Amino acid sequence: MSVHASRTEQTVRSAEVIAAACLATDLGMGFPFEHGLHATLMAMRLADLLEVDQETASQTYYCSLLMYLGCTTDADILLEIVGGSATESGGPTMFGSPAQVLTGVVRAIPSPDSSLYRSAYEVVARLPSVLRFARPHTRAVCEVATMLAQRLGLPPSVHEIFVLLTERWDGYGILRRAQGEEMPLALRIVHVARDAAYQRLIGGDEHAADIIRQRGGHAFDPVVATRFTQNAAKIMAAVDDCGSAWQATMTAEPRPWLILEGEAIERALAAIGDFVDLISPWLTGHSSGVARLAVAAAERCDFSRSDVALVGQAALVHDLGRVAVHPRVWQKPGPLSADEWEQVRLHAYHTERVLDRPPFLAPLSKVACAHHERLDGSGYHRNATARSLTPAARLLATADAFSAMTEPRPHRSAFMAEEAAEILSGEADSGRHDPDLLVGVLEAAGQPALRVQRPAGLTEREAEVIRLVARGLQTKQVARRLAISAKTADTHIQNAYRKMGVSTRAAATLYAMEHGLVSSGELPISS
């Protein structure tokens, strides 16, 4: 159900929302801010030099912006087997020779602070798990990126390319789905431009050109690689001479522009929220749950139609900045260090950085980035007080607080709704929350939506199993929780996957969030 159906008259260029998602993937990958925009400008210049047709140009544009749309996939599992930075260690070698790829994987395994002997032990102990995990993880990344790209409003001619995201010209892509000219030309262009942009960060222009030259005929289409190396200075000047990277990226979108209208805007924003929540099973469904609660509360508090829409849209993307924080922090069961707490405190700031760029999303920024502020100035990240917090910002902060309290976290169990209400009432009495808006939030929380039919024809048991899978439980854990055999649990999982049209846990989690199978605080996580 739409959380703000009254806004069906809204329209926005898809490029604004997609480029915002690109900025979020920069944060999630640990790239410099706007790196993805710069890479896209290089990709479009390369496409121009190759004299591609309009459809290929459009595919190049959107695929480049969303190259790392699956970067939050399986983050919790990667933490268990990779101690270092996959971006810093594996990024430079992602399109290298098989030996270089393996070297990058090995470098990513040890923790950065491990001694030489400890590092060697960690590599020996974890490498088999990493190699076993590589294929299913890659499949999940492609599947999630495809699903999110579709929800962002991209047509099949674009979002279906993401199935081939990790393929190579020489056929040595880990999934072996395509090679050579079986790969869309747009993807071959994006691979060269994206790798060149990253290599340029590492070693400068000459280094980037040299790496692309070496990889031509191997990971990369030799024609595309040669065209890049012959025009490397001109292509990289697309970044240096662009002025505002945001404005240059908007200008570079091929016509006809894609447009989002009405509920398609909501679906796109919900996709961004789900992209963020995939970073940890503890956060599954949080953004969409906060949005539903905030909209219901805003309606009870007699907000105008436009303000109800504002609250709902801001709620969907309020936690976007979480991806700038290492997933290990969101998974930590104990107290945070000073540095970890500072990362958490600044996640609202990173939300603001992304939302301030697109004109359509900028009005959401002041509401979304204030979701941890409190009326008495005791919140974060700006320590704002009542004078500067709008009713929409106050309501979202209260809805987010209630939702978070009633969700489990690695350091505590979920509060019962009654306990959360009592705590927040005490905070309202002490001047931290708006008491009138709190009443609206609590009233809204006391009226859960009744679902009479499961999506995709799932049975009640299959829906129950998918909820547990989405919360991070493995097949044997699901079996123990439901007091059934592991074989029966696996049968339910496979039947549900087939009905939902997915094949991986990450994609099932994304589907569950999208279709309301799992809501914020609905279930605890247990090992």
Order of alpha helices (4+ residues) and beta strands (2+ residues): beta-alpha-alpha-alpha-alpha-alpha-alpha-alpha-alpha-alpha-alpha-alpha-alpha-alpha-beta-alpha-alpha-alpha-alpha-alpha-alpha-alpha-alpha-alpha-alpha-alpha-alpha-alpha-alpha
